[in-house]
Amino acid sequence: MKFTALVETDVGNIKKTNQDSTLIKLASTIDGRNILLAVLCDGMGGLQKGELASATAVRYFSTWFDKELPYQLKSFNWETLSEAWKRLIEKLNTVILRYGEKSNTTLGTTLTALLFIDDSYMIAHVGDTRAYEIHHDLRQLTEDHTYVAREVKRGNMTLEEARKSPRRNVLLQCVGASKKVVPEVIFGKLERGTNYLLCSDGFRNEITSEEIFNHLKPGAGVTKEESKSHLRHLMNIAKERRERDNLTAILIKVE
């Protein structure tokens, strides 16, 4: 498998700072394994605290990729890697939580991390950033850890009611602002000719699933420049529709 990744971000219409943070790392092993790590975090907190929380999460995953993954690949096992990520997220949650307590402030970050190794993937997810698979259709891989998503799942609210609810941005858990986080961990198989999208809620709030699919489906953008142009176009649509948050997306092509 060959991986191509690109990122696009925008501070948006209202906020003065971009509290989203991203990470993309590519590597190849001596025995021919191709590896990609992509992480997207949407920080929250006053002043620059949200930016600090999301950047801290990205730094922890970057350090894990450089220093720990090479050793874990020697006896490669997805379950072992998932346990390593759970411990990493637990430690990250504690670090950010303690910083908030010491500085008398509340801060935190969502987290969606995606790891490709050969023909398989693993996702660890907390919050309402999302991971999508785009092939013959658009498929949301992660669940939103929000009040409205829980109510829709329970049958207490329709999708339209959830979209308009004043509580649509209320998170049930987030890294650094919850006493305990339980990441959603997802495993899957890769297929050539498939695209994967990680995005913040600001990117997808004001655009439709059909718009995402039509602009980011395989073949819609042949070159990196064309794909980045499609991401930028979707962000401009969201901003024209008065999206108030930062907007960030990572697009990954599997070839």
Summary of the structure (lengths in Angstrom):
residues: 255
radius of gyration: 17.6
end to end distance: 5.9
largest distance: 52.4
contacts: 872
relative contact order: 0.20
helix: 36%
strand: 30%
